[in-house]
Amino acid sequence: MATRKSPASAEKKTTTRKAPTKKSTANAAVETVAVDPVTVDSAIAKRTPTYDDIAILAEQFWHERGRPFGTPEVDWLRAEATLYAA
């Protein structure tokens, strides 16, 4: 027995897509901003502390407390607060 094909599947339709258009930046105005060296230095000085920075300071706090048993979160949170406040 022969199978019947629907008219839609018998003809394959080809579709064309348009390439996305890029917006031109040729007409965009360029604004120059003067940068104060003091502002740049203070931004560098107030960098976000890294995991290692916090770990080193937390270990120092732990040694200052006499290296007790217990939770290290106390020293870690104190080190984070100290470094983020600086």
JOGIDA-V215697 format. One record per residue. RES is the residue in three letters. D_FIRST is the distance of its C-alpha to the first C-alpha in Angstrom with 2 decimals. Layout:
# JOGIDA-V215697
RES;D_FIRST / RES;D_FIRST
This chain:
# JOGIDA-V215697
MET;0.00 / ALA;3.75 / THR;6.50 / ARG;9.52 / LYS;12.87 / SER;15.98 / PRO;18.70 / ALA;21.06 / SER;19.15 / ALA;18.32 / GLU;22.05 / LYS;24.26 / LYS;27.62 / THR;30.66 / THR;33.61 / THR;37.13 / ARG;39.74 / LYS;43.39 / ALA;45.61 / PRO;48.02 / THR;51.37 / LYS;54.50 / LYS;57.54 / SER;60.47 / THR;63.53 / ALA;65.74 / ASN;67.21 / ALA;67.79 / ALA;71.46 / VAL;72.69 / GLU;75.30 / THR;77.77 / VAL;79.29 / ALA;82.54 / VAL;82.33 / ASP;85.39 / PRO;85.97 / VAL;87.34 / THR;84.11 / VAL;82.07 / ASP;84.39 / SER;84.21 / ALA;80.41 / ILE;80.38 / ALA;82.94 / LYS;80.87 / ARG;77.73 / THR;75.52 / PRO;76.63 / THR;74.24 / TYR;73.32 / ASP;75.83 / ASP;78.60 / ILE;78.16 / ALA;77.96 / ILE;81.18 / LEU;83.09 / ALA;81.80 / GLU;83.04 / GLN;86.42 / PHE;86.64 / TRP;85.75 / HIS;88.55 / GLU;90.96 / ARG;90.23 / GLY;91.15 / ARG;87.62 / PRO;87.14 / PHE;84.30 / GLY;81.98 / THR;79.45 / PRO;79.19 / GLU;77.73 / VAL;81.28 / ASP;82.13 / TRP;78.76 / LEU;78.99 / ARG;82.60 / ALA;81.68 / GLU;78.86 / ALA;81.22 / THR;83.90 / LEU;81.71 / TYR;79.94 / ALA;83.30 / ALA;84.74
